[in-house]
Amino acid sequence: MALLTLENVSVAYENQYILKDFNLNIEKGQLISLLGPSGCGKTTTLRLIAGFLEAKDGKFLFDGNDYTRVPVNKRNFGFVFQSYALFPHLSVFDNVAFGLRLRKVGDAEIEKRVQQILEVVSLKGFEKRFPKELSGGQRQRVAIARALVIQPDLLLFDEPLSNLDANLRVNMRVEIRRIQQELGITTVYVSHDQEECFSISDQVAIMNKGVIEQLDDPATIFKYPKTEFIARFIGFNNFVTFSERSEADGEIVLKGHDHTFAAALNPGTAGRAGQKCAIRPDDLFISTEEAHGESNVVAGRVKISTFLGRSYQYVVETALGDFTVNQEMEQPYKNGQAVNLRFPKEKLVLVE
């Protein structure tokens, strides 16, 4: 049984639905990320779980109890804000202790729990410092400690790393994952950064226009995106649409535009409808070798050549449209040069 369930939930602002008949299940101890572009409904979902918003329809169940109308101050959830939301006039110790004092916890217990959680977030010895005396990463750890010290039933993150520089973001996401696994706390994490979500999550829910288009482990989503939207969102730039489809000998055979393609029939795409395939620029091969009637080969001409450092990126014009290819090579192809593109069948992904 799931720890957290959103059941046919709808949220609307002035009759404009952000979530409509939305469903989500989260198992105890998981870190699940809500990922998607701006306006997809991920922050609305988080705020609904936190209690900052009320559902128009549907149910929110937590640990077997109906939380749909439970006010935010009655939910024992920890929330880490994008802006840290620290009190500038309070020390690190007093910022972390704030929630405990609201709950009328005794001084001795506050001292014990604050010191314990500061050790978990690697801020031992920083108790007397004020937020202005801390780096961005240290402030974020104070915000995490404040959310954790109340011993929450659920931990919620709203784009917590967006205000940090690139290197600090990498370090902090490792810290967040370490803390979450060390404490075994169920966590919902919102971000628009796919690398961030994929690196720390047990499950990722990719959202589009208030709907979860795919909920799966990061590796499965990365290899086998379910829809064209997800494929484009995670870096599949190239798509081919076919008019005929059949299955034979463990492969999907696709025909159209006087071309025949074979795609591997694997567990990640089994049972999918549709006649469109996606492939990443890094998985295409470009060469001047003749095709001799091979399947999965398309003739074209180099339209644009761009140097990327370790590799070259080409836009190749073909009868099936333009394709983007990344390839390491010593001598680049020239604009206008005739080439062939090879589409490895195990790298072609069927999308809906």
C-alpha positions in Angstrom: 0.0 0.0 0.0 1.3 3.4 -1.0 2.2 5.9 1.8 0.8 8.9 -0.2 -2.0 8.8 -2.7 -3.5 11.6 -4.8 -6.8 10.1 -6.2 -8.6 11.9 -9.1 -7.4 15.3 -7.7 -8.3 18.5 -9.5 -6.9 22.0 -8.8 -8.2 25.1 -10.5 -7.4 28.8 -10.4 -10.4 30.9 -11.4 -12.0 28.0 -13.3 -8.7 27.3 -15.1 -7.7 23.7 -14.3 -4.0 23.1 -13.5 -4.6 19.5 -12.4 -7.6 17.5 -13.6 -8.3 14.0 -12.3 -4.7 13.7 -11.3 -3.4 10.5 -9.7 -0.1 9.7 -8.0 1.1 7.0 -5.6 4.3 7.2 -3.6 5.8 4.3 -1.6 7.3 4.8 1.9 11.1 5.6 1.8 11.1 6.7 -1.8 12.5 9.9 -3.3 10.2 10.8 -6.1 10.8 13.8 -8.4 8.2 15.8 -10.3 9.9 17.0 -13.4 8.6 19.1 -16.3 8.6 22.5 -18.0 7.2 25.7 -16.4 3.4 25.5 -16.1 3.2 21.7 -16.2 1.7 21.5 -12.7 4.6 20.1 -10.7 4.7 23.0 -8.1 0.9 23.0 -7.8 1.1 19.3 -7.0 3.8 19.9 -4.3 1.8 22.8 -2.8 -1.3 20.7 -2.7 0.5 17.9 -0.8 2.0 20.5 1.6 -1.5 21.9 2.3 -0.9 25.4 0.8 -3.6 24.7 -1.8 -6.9 22.9 -1.5 -8.2 20.4 -4.1 -11.4 21.3 -5.9 -12.2 17.6 -6.3 -10.6 14.2 -5.4 -8.8 12.8 -2.4 -5.4 13.1 -0.7 -4.6 10.0 1.4 -1.6 9.8 3.6 -0.6 6.7 5.6 -4.2 5.5 5.2 -5.8 8.7 6.5 -7.8 11.3 4.5 -5.7 14.5 4.4 -7.8 16.3 1.8 -9.0 18.9 4.2 -6.3 18.7 6.9 -4.8 22.3 7.3 -1.1 22.9 6.7 -0.3 23.3 10.4 -1.7 19.9 11.2 0.4 18.1 8.6 3.8 17.0 10.0 5.6 17.7 6.7 8.9 19.4 6.2 9.1 21.9 3.4 12.4 23.3 1.9 11.7 26.5 -0.1 13.5 27.6 -3.3 14.5 30.9 -1.5 15.6 29.1 1.7 13.3 31.4 3.7 15.7 31.7 6.7 15.2 34.4 9.3 18.1 36.8 8.9 18.0 38.0 12.5 18.2 34.4 13.9 21.4 32.3 14.3 21.7 28.9 12.6 20.7 27.2 15.9 17.6 29.4 16.3 16.6 29.0 12.7 16.7 25.2 13.0 15.0 25.3 16.4 12.2 27.5 15.2 9.7 24.7 14.4 10.4 22.9 17.6 9.7 26.0 19.7 6.4 26.4 17.8 5.6 22.8 18.9 6.4 23.7 22.6 9.3 21.2 22.7 11.4 21.5 25.9 14.8 23.3 25.8 16.9 20.1 26.6 15.2 18.2 23.8 15.6 21.2 21.4 19.3 21.3 22.1 19.7 17.6 21.5 17.7 17.4 18.3 19.2 20.6 16.8 22.8 19.3 17.5 21.9 15.9 16.0 20.5 17.3 12.8 23.3 19.9 12.3 25.7 16.9 12.4 23.6 15.1 9.7 23.8 18.2 7.4 27.5 18.8 8.2 27.0 22.1 10.0 28.4 21.3 13.4 30.2 24.3 14.7 28.0 26.8 12.8 25.4 27.2 15.5 26.1 30.9 16.3 26.5 32.1 12.7 23.8 34.2 11.0 22.5 33.6 7.4 24.5 36.5 6.0 27.7 34.8 7.2 27.0 31.6 5.3 27.5 30.5 1.7 24.5 29.6 -0.5 25.1 25.9 0.0 25.4 26.3 3.8 22.1 28.3 3.9 20.4 25.5 1.9 21.7 23.0 4.5 20.3 25.1 7.3 16.9 25.1 5.5 17.1 21.3 5.1 18.0 20.9 8.8 15.1 23.1 9.8 12.7 20.9 7.8 14.2 17.7 9.2 14.5 18.6 12.9 10.7 18.3 13.4 11.0 14.6 12.4 8.5 15.0 9.5 6.5 12.2 8.1 7.2 13.6 4.6 9.9 15.9 3.2 9.1 18.3 0.3 11.6 20.2 -1.9 10.5 23.1 -4.2 13.4 23.6 -6.7 15.9 23.9 -3.8 19.0 24.2 -5.9 18.0 26.8 -8.5 19.7 29.7 -6.7 23.1 28.0 -6.5 25.9 27.9 -9.1 26.5 24.8 -11.2 29.3 23.2 -9.1 27.4 23.8 -5.8 24.3 22.3 -7.3 26.1 19.1 -8.1 27.5 18.9 -4.5 24.2 19.8 -2.9 22.2 17.2 -4.8 24.7 14.5 -3.6 24.1 15.8 -0.1 20.3 15.7 -0.4 20.4 12.1 -1.6 22.8 11.1 1.2 20.6 12.7 3.9 17.5 11.2 2.4 18.9 7.7 2.3 20.6 8.0 5.7 17.3 9.0 7.3 15.0 6.9 5.1 12.5 9.7 4.8 9.9 9.7 2.0 10.6 12.7 -0.2 8.9 14.6 -3.0 11.3 16.8 -5.0 10.3 19.4 -7.7 12.7 20.6 -10.3 12.8 21.5 -14.0 16.4 20.2 -14.2 16.4 16.6 -15.6 20.0 15.8 -14.7 19.3 16.9 -11.1 16.2 14.7 -10.8 17.7 11.7 -12.6 20.7 11.7 -10.3 18.9 11.6 -7.0 15.6 9.9 -7.5 14.2 6.4 -7.1 11.3 7.4 -9.4 10.7 10.4 -11.7 7.3 11.6 -12.8 7.5 13.6 -16.0 4.5 16.0 -16.2 3.0 17.9 -19.1 -0.1 20.1 -18.9 -1.2 18.7 -15.5 -0.7 15.1 -16.5 2.0 12.5 -15.6 3.1 11.2 -19.0 5.6 8.7 -17.5 6.4 7.6 -14.0 9.4 5.3 -13.9 12.9 4.9 -12.6 15.4 7.3 -14.2 17.3 4.8 -16.3 14.1 3.5 -17.9 12.9 7.0 -18.8 16.3 7.9 -20.2 16.5 4.9 -22.4 12.8 4.4 -23.3 10.8 7.7 -23.2 7.1 6.8 -23.6 5.9 9.8 -25.6 7.3 12.3 -28.1 7.0 15.1 -25.5 9.2 13.2 -23.0 11.7 12.2 -25.7 12.1 15.8 -26.8 12.3 17.0 -23.2 15.2 14.6 -22.4 17.3 15.1 -25.6 15.9 13.0 -28.4 16.2 15.5 -31.2 15.4 13.2 -34.1 12.1 11.7 -35.1 10.9 9.5 -38.0 7.2 8.9 -38.7 6.2 5.8 -40.7 3.0 4.8 -42.5 3.2 1.0 -42.0 4.2 -1.1 -39.0 4.6 -4.9 -38.4 6.4 -7.2 -36.0 8.7 -10.1 -36.9 11.5 -12.0 -35.3 11.7 -9.9 -32.2 11.8 -6.6 -34.2 9.4 -3.9 -35.2 9.5 -3.3 -39.0 8.5 0.2 -40.1 8.0 1.4 -43.6 7.3 4.8 -45.2 8.8 7.3 -47.6 10.4 4.5 -49.6 12.5 3.5 -46.6 12.4 0.4 -44.3 13.6 0.6 -40.7 13.9 -2.2 -38.1 13.7 -1.3 -34.4 14.5 -3.7 -31.6 11.5 -4.9 -29.7 12.6 -4.6 -26.1 10.8 -4.7 -22.7 11.0 -0.9 -22.4 8.8 -0.3 -25.4 6.8 -3.5 -25.6 3.1 -2.9 -26.2 3.4 0.6 -27.3 1.2 1.9 -30.1 2.2 4.4 -32.7 4.5 4.5 -35.7 7.0 7.1 -34.7 10.6 6.5 -33.6 13.1 8.7 -31.8 16.9 8.6 -31.6 19.5 10.7 -29.9 22.1 12.7 -31.9 24.9 10.7 -30.2 23.4 7.4 -31.3 23.3 8.2 -35.1 26.3 7.3 -37.3 27.4 9.5 -40.2 29.7 8.3 -42.9 30.5 8.5 -46.6 30.3 4.7 -47.0 27.9 3.4 -49.5 24.7 1.8 -48.2 24.1 -1.1 -50.8 20.4 -1.3 -50.1 20.8 -1.6 -46.3 17.8 -1.0 -44.1 18.1 1.8 -41.4 20.2 3.9 -43.7 19.2 7.3 -45.2 21.2 9.3 -47.7 21.6 13.0 -47.2 23.8 16.1 -47.4 25.5 18.1 -44.6 23.6 21.3 -44.1 25.4 22.7 -41.0 28.6 21.7 -39.3 29.4 22.9 -35.7 32.5 22.2 -33.7 31.6 21.2 -30.1 35.1 20.5 -28.7 35.4 16.7 -28.4 33.0 16.2 -31.4 31.3 17.8 -34.3 27.6 18.3 -34.6 26.0 18.0 -38.0 22.5 18.9 -39.3 21.9 16.5 -42.2 19.2 17.2 -44.8 17.5 14.0 -46.0 14.2 12.9 -47.7 12.9 12.1 -44.2 13.7 15.6 -42.9 16.7 17.1 -41.1 18.6 15.1 -38.5 21.1 16.2 -35.9 24.2 14.0 -35.4 27.1 14.2 -32.9 30.2 12.4 -33.8 33.9 12.5 -32.8 36.2 12.7 -35.8 39.5 14.2 -36.8 38.5 15.6 -40.2 35.0 17.1 -40.3 32.6 16.8 -43.2 32.0 19.9 -45.2 28.7 21.7 -45.8 27.0 20.2 -48.9 29.0 16.9 -48.7 26.9 13.7 -49.5 26.7 11.4 -46.5 24.7 8.4 -45.2 23.1 8.2 -41.8 22.8 4.8 -40.1 20.1 4.3 -37.4 21.2 1.4 -35.1 18.0 -0.7 -34.5 18.8 -1.1 -30.8 18.9 2.7 -30.4 15.6 3.5 -32.1 12.9 4.0 -29.6 9.2 3.7 -30.4 7.2 6.7 -28.9 3.5 7.5 -28.7 
